[in-house]
Amino acid sequence: MSEAQQATKNTRTLIGKVVSDKRAKTVTVLVERRAAHELYGKIVARSRKYHAHDEKGEYHMGDTVEIAETRPLSKTKAWVVTRLVEKARLV
């Protein structure tokens, strides 16, 4: 596959909040989405945690980041952090 085809390749990207940065080179990202209930139609919040690769350890708890799907990097990790959307605010 040439570089031009790789650039246009569709990869899933998600935006979520870092909820854990305790492991080396890994962050846990909580992605929340809103979806209609199958039977009742009410809008409900659904959430899922993803383990994402953070090579330099530059993302910390509370940061909002974008993650992209990649090849499996470990047993639980198949996502990589691509960019910082918003830095965590100090309270």
PyMOL commands that set and color helices and strands:
alter all, ss='L'
color gray80, all
select helices_A, chain A and resi 3-8
alter helices_A, ss='H'
color red, helices_A
select strands_A, chain A and resi 13-20+26-36+43-53+64-69+77-86
alter strands_A, ss='S'
color yellow, strands_A
deselect
rebuild
show_as cartoon
